Amino acid sequence: MALVFLNRDQINVPEWDRCVAAAHNALLYGHSWYLDAVTNVPEGPRWCWEGLVAVDTDGHYTAVLPVPLRRRWGQWVVYQPLFCQFVAIFSAQPVDPVPFLEALLKRYRYASRLCLALTTLLPNVPGYVQQRLLQTHVLALDGAVPNYTADRRMNLRRAHRRVAQTPGWRVTESTDVQPLLTLFRENHAAAIGVGKWAYPLFTRLFVALQARGLGTLHYAYADNVPVAGAFFAEQHGRMIYLFNAADAEGRRLNARTILIDQSIQRAISRLSPTGLFDFESPDQPGVVQFYESFGATPAPYLQLSWNRLTAVERWTRLLRQTIFKPYRF
């Protein structure tokens, strides 16, 4: 299998997207337009992406691996972008990932993190490559009643009783993303640490998903004010809980529990019996416990990082980090 690196301008976009859509492991994150959206950051760090492609004798792409890149220390390094949980080696049938990794290691001396939809560690990798299995949490949409925990069912009933007594309570679908970003900026950003450039980036991604009919945004209102919002992306039988926020009143009302429950019910009706609801869960025990209360189970994926920088490059990296740390996004 011959592998070739293609920069973004060299990629045959219809052929790339055909390969991703026909893959046994097709994912929203792998499509060219999605990768374009999450690496289009004119307001912030320089990003781009290229493809590592297996091409047959007729010029058809038989396997493609997106390689997201960020400009750091005067060079391009492998770097997983925001709103892109993981990518994959997209192919009609499973292929050996080792040749793809070997090609990446030869081309790029540094990877901050590259997340792949692989469920086990790779064998016989060089010692400088760090491997770590991370987890998202997914709910199988098999048509059955979701296996919520007793505590989650109780909280859901309590939430419905509480909102029934709340003036101006309603849940609506919307195409206006700005209230969601405002809720996040005012209630979550300070604790998480988010660069200003992330907001226009997400706005462009939101527009791209909406234009293709792949995104659904819902708000919960109390006293006719949005108190919680949740954005879901859906393609290839997978609904992704991509972005959410709530203020203090939304948390008091358990508004996100209601939004998630309603979206799960919609997903069951559309995506059963083989679909998945992906919570895109971070590695935080409290958040994981919350998602598991909806019946979600762990689904591993592989994170890779490596460092083959020379001594001079390492020193330059440390110097730049020291000088520019106060100004980093």
C-alpha positions as CSV (number, residue, x, y, z in Angstrom):
1,M,0.0,0.0,0.0
2,A,1.6,3.2,-1.2
3,L,1.0,6.2,1.1
4,V,1.3,9.8,0.0
5,F,1.0,13.1,1.9
6,L,-1.2,15.7,0.2
7,N,-1.5,19.2,1.4
8,R,-5.0,20.7,1.5
9,D,-4.8,22.2,-2.0
10,Q,-3.7,18.9,-3.5
11,I,-6.6,16.9,-2.1
12,N,-9.3,15.7,-4.4
13,V,-12.2,16.8,-2.2
14,P,-15.0,14.7,-3.8
15,E,-12.7,11.6,-3.6
16,W,-11.7,12.3,0.0
17,D,-15.3,12.8,1.2
18,R,-16.4,9.7,-0.8
19,C,-13.7,7.6,1.0
20,V,-14.8,9.0,4.4
21,A,-18.5,8.5,3.8
22,A,-18.0,4.9,2.5
23,A,-15.6,3.9,5.4
24,H,-16.5,1.2,7.9
25,N,-15.6,3.8,10.5
26,A,-17.1,6.9,8.9
27,L,-17.2,10.0,11.2
28,L,-18.4,13.5,10.9
29,Y,-14.9,14.7,12.0
30,G,-13.2,13.3,8.9
31,H,-15.0,15.2,6.1
32,S,-13.0,17.9,4.3
33,W,-15.5,20.7,5.1
34,Y,-15.4,19.8,8.8
35,L,-11.6,19.8,8.9
36,D,-11.6,23.1,7.0
37,A,-14.0,24.6,9.6
38,V,-12.0,23.6,12.7
39,T,-8.7,24.7,11.3
40,N,-9.9,28.1,10.0
41,V,-8.7,30.4,12.7
42,P,-7.8,33.8,11.1
43,E,-8.2,35.5,14.6
44,G,-5.8,33.2,16.4
45,P,-3.1,30.5,16.0
46,R,-2.2,29.3,12.5
47,W,-3.8,25.9,11.7
48,C,-4.1,23.8,8.6
49,W,-4.6,20.1,7.8
50,E,-3.2,17.7,5.3
51,G,-4.0,14.1,4.3
52,L,-2.1,10.9,4.4
53,V,-3.7,9.0,1.6
54,A,-3.5,5.5,0.1
55,V,-4.2,5.7,-3.6
56,D,-4.9,2.8,-5.9
57,T,-3.7,2.5,-9.6
58,D,-6.9,4.2,-10.8
59,G,-6.3,7.2,-8.6
60,H,-9.1,6.4,-6.1
61,Y,-8.5,7.0,-2.4
62,T,-8.7,3.7,-0.6
63,A,-7.7,5.0,2.9
64,V,-7.3,8.5,4.2
65,L,-6.0,9.9,7.5
66,P,-6.5,13.6,8.3
67,V,-3.4,15.2,9.9
68,P,-4.3,18.4,11.8
69,L,-1.4,20.8,12.1
70,R,-0.7,24.0,14.1
71,R,2.2,26.4,13.7
72,R,4.4,26.4,16.8
73,W,8.0,27.6,17.3
74,G,8.4,28.4,13.6
75,Q,7.3,24.9,12.3
76,W,4.2,22.8,11.7
77,V,3.4,20.3,14.4
78,V,0.7,17.7,14.7
79,Y,-2.0,19.1,17.0
80,Q,-5.6,18.0,17.6
81,P,-8.0,20.9,17.0
82,L,-10.9,22.0,19.1
83,F,-14.3,20.4,18.4
84,C,-12.7,17.4,16.8
85,Q,-12.6,14.7,19.4
86,F,-10.6,12.2,17.2
87,V,-10.0,11.3,13.6
88,A,-9.4,7.9,12.0
89,I,-7.8,6.0,9.2
90,F,-10.9,6.0,7.1
91,S,-11.3,3.0,4.8
92,A,-13.9,0.5,3.5
93,Q,-12.2,-2.2,5.6
94,P,-9.9,-2.0,8.6
95,V,-6.3,-1.4,7.6
96,D,-3.0,-1.8,9.5
97,P,-2.4,1.6,11.3
98,V,1.3,1.0,11.8
99,P,2.5,2.2,8.2
100,F,0.5,5.4,8.7
101,L,2.2,6.0,12.0
102,E,5.6,5.3,10.6
103,A,5.0,7.8,7.8
104,L,3.8,10.5,10.3
105,L,6.9,9.9,12.5
106,K,9.2,10.4,9.6
107,R,7.5,13.6,8.4
108,Y,6.8,15.3,11.8
109,R,9.2,15.5,14.7
110,Y,6.7,16.8,17.2
111,A,3.1,15.9,17.9
112,S,1.3,17.6,20.8
113,R,-1.5,15.2,20.5
114,L,-3.2,13.2,17.8
115,C,-6.3,11.3,18.7
116,L,-7.4,8.3,16.6
117,A,-10.5,6.1,16.7
118,L,-8.5,3.1,17.7
119,T,-9.4,1.0,20.8
120,T,-6.0,-0.5,21.7
121,L,-2.4,0.6,22.0
122,L,-0.3,0.1,18.9
123,P,2.4,-2.5,19.0
124,N,6.2,-2.0,18.6
125,V,6.1,1.8,18.5
126,P,9.4,3.7,19.1
127,G,10.1,4.6,22.7
128,Y,9.7,8.3,22.2
129,V,6.1,7.9,21.2
130,Q,3.7,8.2,24.1
131,Q,0.4,6.3,23.8
132,R,-2.6,6.8,26.1
133,L,-6.1,5.3,25.8
134,L,-8.8,8.0,26.5
135,Q,-12.5,7.5,26.7
136,T,-15.6,9.2,25.4
137,H,-19.0,7.9,26.6
138,V,-21.6,6.7,24.2
139,L,-25.2,5.5,24.5
140,A,-26.3,2.7,22.2
141,L,-29.5,3.7,20.5
142,D,-31.0,0.2,20.1
143,G,-34.6,1.2,20.4
144,A,-34.9,0.2,24.0
145,V,-35.8,2.6,26.8
146,P,-32.5,4.2,27.9
147,N,-31.0,2.7,31.0
148,Y,-30.9,5.8,33.2
149,T,-29.8,5.4,36.7
150,A,-32.5,5.7,39.5
151,D,-30.9,9.0,40.5
152,R,-31.0,10.4,37.0
153,R,-34.7,9.4,36.6
154,M,-35.5,11.0,39.9
155,N,-33.6,14.2,38.9
156,L,-35.4,14.3,35.6
157,R,-38.8,14.0,37.2
158,R,-37.8,16.6,39.7
159,A,-36.7,18.9,36.9
160,H,-40.0,18.6,35.0
161,R,-41.9,19.4,38.2
162,R,-39.7,22.4,38.8
163,V,-39.9,23.8,35.3
164,A,-43.7,23.3,35.3
165,Q,-43.8,26.0,38.0
166,T,-41.3,28.3,36.3
167,P,-42.9,31.3,34.5
168,G,-41.8,31.6,30.9
169,W,-40.3,28.1,30.7
170,R,-40.0,26.6,27.3
171,V,-37.6,24.6,25.1
172,T,-37.1,25.8,21.5
173,E,-35.0,25.0,18.5
174,S,-33.0,27.9,17.2
175,T,-30.5,28.9,14.5
176,D,-29.0,31.7,16.5
177,V,-25.8,30.5,18.2
178,Q,-24.9,33.7,20.0
179,P,-27.0,33.1,23.2
180,L,-25.2,29.8,23.6
181,L,-21.8,31.4,23.2
182,T,-22.8,34.2,25.7
183,L,-24.0,31.5,28.2
184,F,-20.6,29.8,27.9
185,R,-18.5,32.9,28.0
186,E,-20.3,34.2,31.2
187,N,-20.6,30.9,33.0
188,H,-17.8,28.5,32.0
189,A,-15.0,30.2,30.1
190,A,-13.1,31.5,33.1
191,A,-12.9,28.1,34.7
192,I,-11.8,26.3,31.5
193,G,-9.6,28.9,29.9
194,V,-10.7,29.6,26.3
195,G,-9.0,31.8,23.7
196,K,-11.1,34.5,22.1
197,W,-10.5,32.9,18.7
198,A,-12.5,29.8,19.8
199,Y,-15.8,31.7,19.6
200,P,-15.6,32.7,15.9
201,L,-14.2,29.3,15.1
202,F,-17.2,27.6,16.7
203,T,-19.5,30.0,14.9
204,R,-18.1,29.0,11.5
205,L,-18.4,25.3,12.4
206,F,-22.0,25.9,13.5
207,V,-22.8,27.6,10.2
208,A,-21.1,24.8,8.2
209,L,-23.1,22.1,10.1
210,Q,-26.4,24.0,9.8
211,A,-25.9,24.6,6.1
212,R,-25.7,20.8,5.6
213,G,-28.6,20.0,7.9
214,L,-26.4,18.2,10.4
215,G,-26.7,20.4,13.5
216,T,-29.5,21.0,15.9
217,L,-29.5,23.8,18.6
218,H,-31.9,23.9,21.5
219,Y,-32.4,26.4,24.2
220,A,-34.2,26.2,27.5
221,Y,-35.8,29.5,28.6
222,A,-37.0,30.6,32.1
223,D,-38.8,33.9,32.5
224,N,-38.3,34.2,28.7
225,V,-34.5,34.3,29.1
226,P,-32.2,31.5,27.8
227,V,-30.7,29.7,30.8
228,A,-29.2,26.7,29.0
229,G,-28.4,25.6,25.5
230,A,-27.1,22.5,23.8
231,F,-25.9,21.9,20.2
232,F,-26.0,18.4,18.7
233,A,-24.3,17.3,15.5
234,E,-25.4,14.2,13.7
235,Q,-24.0,12.2,10.8
236,H,-23.2,8.5,10.0
237,G,-25.6,7.2,12.7
238,R,-23.8,9.2,15.5
239,M,-25.4,12.1,17.4
240,I,-22.7,14.2,19.1
241,Y,-23.3,16.4,22.1
242,L,-20.9,18.9,20.7
243,F,-21.3,22.1,22.8
244,N,-23.4,23.2,25.8
245,A,-23.7,25.9,28.5
246,A,-26.0,26.9,31.3
247,D,-26.2,29.7,33.8
248,A,-26.9,29.3,37.6
249,E,-30.7,29.2,37.0
250,G,-30.3,26.6,34.2
251,R,-28.3,24.5,36.6
252,R,-30.8,24.9,39.4
253,L,-33.6,23.8,37.0
254,N,-31.5,20.9,35.7
255,A,-32.2,22.3,32.2
256,R,-29.4,20.4,30.5
257,T,-30.7,17.1,31.8
258,I,-34.0,17.9,30.1
259,L,-32.3,19.0,26.9
260,I,-30.2,15.8,26.8
261,D,-33.1,13.6,27.5
262,Q,-35.2,15.1,24.7
263,S,-32.3,14.8,22.3
264,I,-31.8,11.1,23.2
265,Q,-35.5,10.4,22.6
266,R,-35.2,12.1,19.2
267,A,-32.0,10.2,18.4
268,I,-33.7,6.9,19.3
269,S,-36.5,7.6,16.9
270,R,-34.2,8.4,14.0
271,L,-31.0,6.4,14.5
272,S,-32.1,3.1,16.0
273,P,-31.2,0.3,16.1
274,T,-27.5,0.8,15.4
275,G,-26.9,4.4,16.2
276,L,-24.9,6.0,19.0
277,F,-25.3,9.1,21.1
278,D,-21.8,10.4,21.8
279,F,-21.4,12.6,24.9
280,E,-17.9,13.7,23.9
281,S,-17.0,13.4,27.5
282,P,-13.9,15.1,29.0
283,D,-11.7,13.2,31.4
284,Q,-13.4,14.7,34.5
285,P,-14.9,12.3,37.1
286,G,-17.9,14.5,37.8
287,V,-18.8,15.0,34.2
288,V,-18.2,11.3,33.4
289,Q,-20.5,10.3,36.3
290,F,-23.2,12.6,35.0
291,Y,-23.1,11.1,31.5
292,E,-23.0,7.6,32.8
293,S,-26.2,8.3,34.7
294,F,-27.9,8.4,31.3
295,G,-26.7,4.8,30.6
296,A,-23.6,5.8,28.6
297,T,-20.7,3.4,28.6
298,P,-17.0,4.1,28.0
299,A,-15.7,3.9,24.4
300,P,-11.9,4.1,24.2
301,Y,-9.8,6.0,21.6
302,L,-6.1,6.4,21.3
303,Q,-4.0,9.6,21.9
304,L,-0.5,9.7,20.5
305,S,2.2,12.3,21.1
306,W,5.9,12.3,20.3
307,N,8.9,14.6,20.5
308,R,12.0,14.2,18.2
309,L,13.0,17.8,18.4
310,T,16.7,18.6,18.4
311,A,18.4,20.1,21.4
312,V,18.4,23.5,19.7
313,E,14.7,23.2,18.9
314,R,13.9,22.1,22.4
315,W,15.7,25.1,23.8
316,T,14.0,27.4,21.4
317,R,10.6,25.9,22.3
318,L,11.3,26.5,26.0
319,L,12.4,30.1,25.4
320,R,9.3,30.9,23.3
321,Q,7.1,29.4,26.0
322,T,8.7,31.5,28.7
323,I,8.5,34.7,26.7
324,F,5.0,34.3,25.3
325,K,3.3,32.4,28.0
326,P,1.5,35.5,29.4
327,Y,0.0,36.1,25.9
328,R,-1.0,32.6,24.9
329,F,-4.6,31.9,24.1
